[in-house]
Amino acid sequence: MRPRWLQVHHVRKLADLNKPGRPERPPWVHLMAMRRRKTLVVCERCHQDNHAGRSTAPVRK
């Protein structure tokens, strides 16, 4: 069972990460594209920020 404060951010297709028109791709987009993953485990706040288009904390590599 995962902690309640962890959530999984999911995109429908990896191609969705490379949609044109974004001025600067946030760090989580780079991470998901680099790992070729459609899901990313994040805290609740970062998940909300991802959906709202707000920048999130730096990504650990």
N, C-alpha and C positions, 0 to 999 in steps of 0.2 A: 504494500500500500504506500503510495507516495504522500509526502506532506501536502497539506491543503494549500500552502502558499506557493507551491510549484504548479505551473501550468504548461501546456504544450501549445506552442504557436504552430499553425499548420497553413501551408499554401496548397492550392489545388494542383498546380503544375510548377515544375522548376522553371519553365519558361516565363511564368508570372514574375519571377524575380528580376528579369531583364527587360521589363516593359519600358519603352522609351517615354520621355517626358519628365522623368524624375531629375531634379537638379543635382542632387548628391545622394547616392545610395547610402542608407544608414549602415552601421557596422554589422548588424544582424543579417542584412541581406547578403553582404560579402561572405559572411561565415556560412550561411546556408548554401550559397552557390558554390563556394569552395569545397564544402563537404558533400555537395550533391545530395542534400537532404531536404525533404519536404516538411520536416518537423524540427522544432527547436524547443528545448525545455528552458523556460524562463520563470522569473518570479511574477507574481500577479501584476505588480506595478509596471514592469517592463512589457508584459503582454498587452496591457491596456495602452501603453505608449506606442507600441508597434501598430496597433489597429488605428490609433488616432493620428499616426504619421509624425509623432514627436520623436526626437532623437533620444536614444537611451544611453546608458553608461557604456564606457568602452568595453569591448569584447576581449576576453582573455583568450590567447591563442595557444 
